[in-house]
Amino acid sequence: MNIKDWLSISMGDILTQKIWQHVHCHYDLVNRNIKNKKKYLSDAFTEEWNLMPSSNELACFIREVDVLIHTLNVLDHRIQSLEKK
């Protein structure tokens, strides 16, 4: 005996049908919402993966940052030497 049959015996056929339709409608709504969230999450990961820089781009960026840090250190040293004078 399934849930629908048990409800039908205790509440009547019409009320059981309405409850079952309500439950089924909400189940479909939740199920559709979960599917949409999964698709959204999958699309977001795919887009983020496409936006991620390649290893060559990352290495170039690191070299540029290192050059910038070196340049700033040289500039800071020059400023400090000028302040001492």
Secondary structure, 3 states (H helix, E strand, C coil): CCHHHHHHHHHCHHHHHHHHHHHHHHHHHHHHHHHHHHHHHHHHHHHHHHHCCCHHHHHHHHHHHHHHHHHHHHHHHHHHHHHHC
